[in-house]
Amino acid sequence: MAPQQGEFPREDLANSAAEMLADAALGLFLIFIVIVAFDIFPLRIKDPAWMLTFATTVCNTMLFPLAGLLFLHLAAALATPNEPMHARRRYFSRLAILAVLGYLMLIPLIGFANWRGVRSLEARNQADIVRINQNNQRITKEIEAATSAKDLQFRLKSLRGPALPDSLLDQPLPLLQKQAKNIMVQATNFALLQAKTPYSAAVVPIYIQSGKLALMALLCAFCFASVTWLSKKNVSLSQKLFSS
């Protein structure tokens, strides 16, 4: 039966829908590229925090290229005789294989970022401990070298050491020196406790986030393998991998 006035033939409708889906797929690919590019620049490839940022951005935005590839599959199904559409589908399916490998490579990258972060944290922690101990020794020497209560107070203020209330300055100098040393020991112990270590509570969320990212990267690789069409085998990459 001939199409009524104002209606499109079914083939023309399928082709126009396929073209729209293909254009939308290209837009989704570009959105993915723009988001990732703006989030990872400037490049700091030796920075563990940058590595985790890169992995986070790529995982969080994977739905854009994944949906784009699905759009291309749907467009090819709608426009069955359209060979350029099928060629585009095959081309982006080959790129999707690289995406699968890329997401799998994120897992060792995340592990390496954590290792680098732990090493850097240990180095900073050791430097902080050395600095705190050196500062403690310097102030202790100044406390012992003081010749009067006012001299002791002046030395402590000049080194930003423990402050002594003016009401205590009438006490004997040895007693003031002992009190100043006790305060200094307490301040040093508190500073050492505040120093971050690879096992401190402040670092645990980073490990949890890294584990989450590694699992997301694995699932992203599986998703792309599921929509990667191997035209010669007429199966998806995931079907090829898990059926063999």
C-alpha positions in Angstrom: 0.0 0.0 0.0 1.4 3.4 -0.9 2.2 5.7 2.0 -0.4 8.3 2.7 0.3 12.0 2.2 2.6 13.4 4.9 4.0 10.0 5.7 7.6 8.8 4.9 8.3 5.4 3.4 9.6 3.0 6.1 13.0 2.7 4.5 13.4 6.5 4.4 12.4 6.8 8.0 14.8 4.1 9.1 17.6 5.8 7.2 16.9 9.3 8.6 16.7 7.8 12.2 20.0 6.0 11.5 21.7 9.2 10.4 20.5 11.0 13.5 21.7 8.2 15.8 25.1 8.3 14.0 25.4 12.0 14.5 24.4 11.8 18.1 27.1 9.0 18.6 29.7 11.3 17.2 28.6 14.1 19.6 28.8 11.7 22.6 32.3 10.7 21.6 33.3 14.4 21.4 31.7 15.1 24.8 33.8 12.3 26.3 37.0 13.7 24.8 36.3 17.3 25.9 35.5 16.3 29.5 38.6 14.1 29.8 40.8 16.7 28.2 39.8 19.5 30.5 40.0 17.4 33.6 43.5 16.0 33.0 45.3 19.1 31.7 47.8 20.3 32.7 49.5 16.9 32.4 51.4 15.7 35.6 52.1 12.2 34.6 54.5 11.7 37.6 51.9 12.9 40.2 50.0 10.0 41.9 47.0 12.4 42.5 46.9 13.2 38.7 46.9 9.5 37.9 43.9 8.8 40.1 42.2 11.9 38.7 42.7 10.6 35.2 41.4 7.2 36.1 38.4 8.7 37.9 37.5 10.9 35.0 37.8 8.2 32.4 35.7 5.8 34.4 33.0 8.3 35.4 32.5 9.4 31.8 32.5 6.0 30.1 28.8 6.1 29.5 29.2 8.7 26.8 31.3 6.6 24.4 29.5 3.4 25.4 26.1 5.0 24.5 27.7 6.4 21.3 28.8 2.9 20.3 25.3 1.5 21.1 23.8 4.3 18.9 26.0 3.2 16.0 24.9 -0.4 16.4 21.3 0.7 16.4 21.9 2.9 13.4 23.5 0.1 11.4 20.5 -2.1 12.3 18.1 0.5 11.0 20.0 1.3 7.9 20.7 -2.3 6.8 21.7 -1.5 3.1 23.8 1.5 4.1 27.4 0.3 3.7 29.0 3.6 5.0 27.0 3.2 8.2 28.3 -0.3 8.7 31.8 0.8 7.9 31.5 3.4 10.6 30.3 0.8 13.0 33.2 -1.5 12.2 35.7 1.3 12.6 34.5 2.4 16.0 34.2 -1.2 17.1 37.9 -1.5 16.4 38.5 1.6 18.5 36.4 0.0 21.3 38.9 -2.9 21.4 41.5 -0.2 22.3 39.1 1.1 24.9 38.8 -2.3 26.5 42.6 -2.6 26.7 42.8 1.0 28.0 40.4 0.4 30.9 42.3 -2.8 31.8 45.5 -0.8 31.9 43.9 1.5 34.4 44.1 -1.2 37.0 47.9 -1.4 37.2 48.0 2.4 36.8 45.8 2.8 39.9 48.0 0.3 41.8 51.2 2.2 40.7 49.6 5.5 41.8 48.9 4.2 45.2 52.5 2.8 45.5 53.9 6.2 44.4 51.6 7.9 46.8 52.7 5.7 49.7 56.4 6.3 48.9 55.9 10.0 48.7 53.9 10.0 52.0 56.6 8.0 53.7 59.3 10.4 52.5 57.2 13.4 53.7 56.5 11.7 57.0 60.2 11.1 57.6 61.1 14.7 56.6 58.4 15.9 59.1 59.8 13.7 61.9 63.3 15.0 61.3 62.1 18.6 61.2 60.1 18.2 64.4 63.0 16.5 66.3 65.4 19.1 65.1 63.1 21.9 66.2 62.7 20.2 69.6 66.4 19.9 70.1 67.0 23.5 69.1 64.3 24.8 71.6 65.6 22.5 74.3 69.1 23.9 74.0 67.6 27.5 74.2 65.7 26.5 77.3 68.8 25.1 79.0 70.8 28.2 77.9 68.4 30.7 79.5 69.9 32.8 82.4 66.6 34.2 83.8 62.9 33.8 83.6 62.6 36.8 81.2 65.4 35.5 79.1 63.7 32.1 78.9 60.5 33.7 77.8 62.3 35.8 75.2 64.1 32.7 73.8 60.8 30.7 73.6 59.0 33.5 71.8 61.8 34.0 69.3 61.7 30.3 68.4 57.9 30.1 68.6 58.3 27.5 71.3 55.8 26.8 74.2 54.6 30.0 75.7 54.9 30.5 79.5 52.2 32.6 81.2 53.5 35.8 82.9 52.1 34.7 86.2 54.7 31.9 86.3 57.7 34.1 85.8 58.2 34.6 89.5 59.0 30.9 89.9 62.6 29.6 90.1 64.4 29.3 86.8 65.0 25.5 87.1 61.3 24.9 87.7 60.4 27.1 84.7 62.8 25.3 82.5 61.4 21.9 83.5 57.9 23.1 82.8 58.9 24.4 79.4 60.6 21.1 78.5 57.5 19.2 79.6 55.3 21.4 77.4 57.8 21.0 74.5 57.6 17.2 74.9 53.8 17.3 74.7 53.8 19.6 71.7 56.4 17.3 69.9 54.4 14.2 70.6 51.2 15.8 69.3 53.0 17.0 66.1 54.3 13.5 65.6 50.9 12.0 65.9 49.5 14.4 63.4 52.0 13.4 60.8 50.3 11.3 58.1 51.6 7.8 57.5 50.5 5.2 55.0 48.4 3.5 57.7 46.8 6.6 59.2 43.0 7.1 59.2 43.4 10.1 56.8 44.8 7.9 54.1 42.4 5.0 54.3 39.7 6.7 52.1 42.3 7.0 49.3 42.7 3.2 49.4 39.0 2.7 49.4 38.6 5.1 46.4 41.4 3.3 44.6 39.7 -0.1 45.1 36.5 1.3 43.8 38.2 2.8 40.7 40.0 -0.5 40.0 36.6 -2.4 40.1 35.0 0.3 37.9 37.8 0.1 35.4 37.3 -3.7 35.2 33.5 -3.3 34.7 34.1 -0.6 32.1 36.3 -2.9 30.1 33.6 -5.6 30.3 31.0 -3.2 29.1 33.0 -2.1 26.1 33.9 -5.7 25.3 30.1 -6.4 25.3 29.4 -3.8 22.7 32.5 -4.4 20.6 31.3 -6.2 17.5 33.7 -8.5 15.7 32.4 -8.5 12.1 34.4 -11.4 10.9 33.2 -13.6 13.8 29.8 -12.0 13.9 29.9 -12.0 17.7 30.8 -9.4 20.4 34.3 -9.4 21.9 32.9 -10.5 25.3 31.1 -13.5 23.6 34.3 -14.4 21.8 36.3 -14.3 25.1 33.9 -16.1 27.3 32.8 -18.7 24.8 36.4 -19.9 23.9 
